[in-house]
Amino acid sequence: MREKKITIRDIAERSGVSRATVSRYLNGGHWVSGEAAARIGRIIDETGYVANESARSLATGRSNCIAFLLGEPQELLFADANFSTLLRSIADELGRKGMSLIMMTTDSAAESQRNMRFLRAGHVDGVLLVAWHYGARKGLIRALHAQDMPVVVAEYPATEARATSYVHVDDYQGAAEATRYLAARGARRIAMIAGPKGPSGSLDRVRGYTDALAELRQGPLLVERGDYSKPSGRVCAARLLDRDPSIDGLFAASDAMAIGAIQALRDLGRDVPSDVQVVGFDDQQLAQISEPPLTTMRQPFQEIGRRMVDQLIDLIRGGAPVGTTLPLELVVRGSTR
């Protein structure tokens, strides 16, 4: 005999709440008490209830689906661990809210146009836009606004800032703190391996380093730009040491570049941290297992993902754009004294 399908009415009865309360829980949890949400969630887990998304879409006019739009070449999704870390955080948060995720990339102008046609067709309710290496393609944010598509950007948007919801970390203060920490640990000639020009986060990290050195009355400025990868960190470190062999402190704008720099320093006969102290940025898993373990500025990726999802859901429901800036945390390990 065919098993009876569990309905929203069944969940409401077993949870001791109204169907409207269950419906609010399934649509993001607004106006549902913590106690009621816990009961509903437990009953859903016990019964294996799955919402009828087709019926819900017809009733609400929404797809209950969100796009994660990587505004950069697809290979960077796999080359830069930060993308996959944030994507996992976002997917987990959407899963908790019963929403689906579509992954989209923009390898070319033609693909960007196809993406915009797909979004205009109403397949998703909103977009989470990430473009850390080169910044979002010119006009992409404006194009999303033009079709009234709710969007949250994982970076301070250089354009359309007032009209755009965003979540980012305090790159300026993070870079300044890393530079000051190197000085406090005795470094007197501090260099920086920066990220590519373009994204606001990359620019802010250079400003933080520059202003901290001015505050410390140290100089000269010693900056080489990489692409956030380990090989670029290795190349940049070798260039910096060639420019100034007296460098005894190095701040890299990503963990991968910091670890590449440590490899270059080892090749040049420099010990880390005895000869040169190194601080990274991100706190990826590789920072914990590097040799020596890497002192770094930790990005709160779980919180970034949660805030992006919450702000996007609020936009979908008619809320106003919100800008969120999150602090970083200095994690001290063996690459500094």
N, C-alpha and C positions, 0 to 999 in steps of 0.2 A: 504493500500500500504506500502511495506517495506521501511523503512527510509534509505536513502543513507548513507553509511558508510563514516565517515570522514577519509581522508587520509593525509599523510604528505604534499602532494601538496596543499591541502586545507588550512592546518595550515600555510604554507609558504605564500600563496596568501593573507590570512587575516592578517598576521603579517607584510607583506611588506618586507619579506626577501627571500633569496633563499632556495631551499630545502636542500642544503648542510649545510646552517646555522642551520636549524631546526634539521637536523641529528646530527650535532655537539652538539647542546643543549641536545638532547635526550641521547647522549652518554657521558654526563658528563659536558658539558658546556665550554670546552676549546675553546679558540679563538672565543668566542661569547661575544659581548659587553654587559654591564649591561643593557643598554636601550633595545637592541634587545631581551635579555633573558627575561626581564620583559614583553615585548609584547607577546613573544611566550608563556610564562607561563600563561598569562591572557587568550589568545585564547584557549589554551589547557583546562583550567579550564571551560571556557564558553561552549566549544563544547563537553567536556567529551571524548576527543580523547584518545585512548589507542593504544600504539604501537603494531604491530604484532611481538611478540617476536620470534616466530618460524622463520619468514622470516629474522628477524635481525640476529638470530643465524646462519642461513645458509649463510648469506652474510658476516658476520664478523668472523665466526669460534669461537664465544664466546657465553657463556650461559647467560650473563648479570645477573649472580647470584653469590652471595658471601656467604661463610660459616663463621658463628660465631662458633669457635671451643673452647668449654670449656675444657681445659686440666686437669680437675679435676672431682671428683664425682658429679653426677647430683644434689644431694640434696643441694649442696652448692649454686646452682643457686637461690634457694628459701630461703636458710638460711642466705645468705649474701646479703643485699640490694644493695651493690655496683655493683654486677653483673647485676641485673635487671636495675639499673640506667644507666649503660654503654650500656647495650643491647638496651634500649629504645632510647638512644642518637644515636647509630649506625643505628638502624632501621629507625629513622626519617631522618637521613642524606642520607641513601640509597634511601629512598622513594622520597626525593627531587630530586634525580638524576635518578629516574625511574628504580632502580635496586632492585632485590629481595634478600631475606635473608633466609638462611637455618641454623637451629640451630643443632649443633652436640655436644655430650658429650663423655667423655672417662672414663666410670666407671670401665673398666677392660682392660687388655691387648688384649683380644679378640675383644672388641668393638673398641679399637684403631686400630687394624688391619682391621676391617670392614670399619672404617672411611677412612683409607688410600686407600683401594680398591675403595671406592666410589669417592674419590678425583681424583685418577688416571684415572677414567673413563671419566673425563672431564665435570662433572655435574656443576662445579663451576669454576669461573675465578680466584679466589684467596681466601685466608684464613685470618681471623682476629683471632689470638690466644690469649686466656686469661687464666692465671693460677697463681692466686695471693696467694693461700694458701700453696701449696706444690711445686710450680714451675712446668714447663712443664715436662711431662714424658721424661726420658732420651732418647735422640736421636730423639725426635719428630720434633724439628726444623730442624735437619740435614736430616731427612727423607723427609720433605717437600721440602727442597732445592734440594735433590737428584732427585726428579721428576719435578724440575723446576717450582714448584708451588709458585707464588707470595704470600708472607706472611708478615703480620705486627703483632708484638707482643706488648701486653699492659703491658710491663715491660722491664727493661733493661735485655737483654738476657745474662746469665752467660757464655754461649758458643756461638760461631758463631756471635759474636757481630758486627764485621766489615761487615759481609755479610748479616746481618739481619736488616730490617727496624723495628723500634720500636717507641712507644710513652709511656713516663712515666712521673711521677711527680718527683720533686726534694725531695725525701724522706729524704735524709741526712739533707738538709737545713731546711726542715719542722720540723723535730724532734729537731734539734738544736734550732730553733726559739721558739718552744713550751717550751723547757727546760729553755731557757734564760728568757722567759716571766714569767714563774713561779718564777724564782729567782728575777726578777725585781719587782714582786708583793709581795716579802717578804718571799718566801719559802726558807728554809735553809736545809732541808733534802728531796731531790727530788728522788722519785722512778719511775720506768717505768714498765708497763705491755706491753711486746713486743709480736709480732706475732710469728708464727711457724718458725723454722729454714728452710732455703731452698731458697725461692724467694729473689732476690736481694733487693727488696723494704723493706722487713722485716729486712734484715741485715743492710741496710743503715740507717734505723730509729734507730737501736741500736747504730750504730756508731755516728750518730748525737747527740744522748743523751749523750753518753760517752764522746765525744770530748767537748761538751758544758759544762759538769760538770768539766772537766779538765781545761777548759778556765776560769771557775768561781772559780776554786780552792775549789770545794765542793766535798764531798764524804761521805761515800763509795758508790760504784756503787750498786744499789739495783734493780735487774731485775728479774721478773718472766715472763714466756712465756705462753700465752694463744693461742686460735685458732681463734681469732677475734670475738668470740661469747659473748653474755651477761653473760651466766653462767660461762664461763672461766674467765671473768673479775672479777666476784664476788669472785671466788675461789682465784685468784691471789692476789687480794687486801687483803683478809684475811691473806694469807701467808705473804705478805710484812709487814703488821702491826704486825704480830706475830714475825717476824724477827727484826723489829725496830719500836717500838711504837711511836718514835719521828717524823715519817714521816709527813711532812706538805705540801707536793706537790706531785702530781701524774700525770704522762704523760702516757696515754694509746694509743696504736697504732691503735685503731679503736674506733669509737663512741660507738658501742655496748659494747665493753669491758669497756669503761669509765663509761657507765651507770650502768653496772653490778658492777663496783667498788664503785660507789656512793651508791648503795643499800647495799653493804657490810659495807661501812663506817657508814651508818645509823644504821645498825644492831649492830655495835660496839660502838654506842653512839657518833660517830664523826660527827660534823656538816660540811657541804660543803656550802660555802667556808671558814667559820670562823676558823675551825680546820685544814681542809685539802683542798687545792685547786686542782682542777682537770681539765686537758686539754685532749680533744680527738683528733681524726684524721678522716676526711672524710667530715663532715657536711652533714650527712643524715637528713631526716626529723625528725627522733626521737631525734636528738640533740636539735631541736627547741622546742619540746614539753616535754622534760624531766624536772624533778623537782630536783634541779634548772635547767634552760636552760643551755646547755653545751657550754663552750668555746672550740673551736676546730680549727683544721687546715683544711680549705676547699679545697677539690680536685675539679678541673674544669672538671667534667665528660662530659659536653656538648662539651667542646673543645677537650677533649681526643678522644671522638667518632668521631668528625669532622676530626681531624688530621689523625686518623687511616684510615678512609675511603679515604681521599684525597691521603694519601701516598700509599695505596693499589692500587687505580686507576692509579696512576703514575707508579707503578711497572708493572701493567698489560700492560701499554702502552710502556714498555721498559725502564722506568727510573731506576736510581740507588737507592740502599737502603739508607734511611735517618734515622737518630736518632734524636728524638725530646724530649727535657726535658722541662716540664712546671712548672712554679712556683706555690706555694700554698699561700693561704691567711689566716691569723689569724683572726678568727671571735670571738670577745669577747662577752661573755654572763655572766650568773649569777653564774657559777661554779668557778669563780676566783674573787678575790677582786679588 
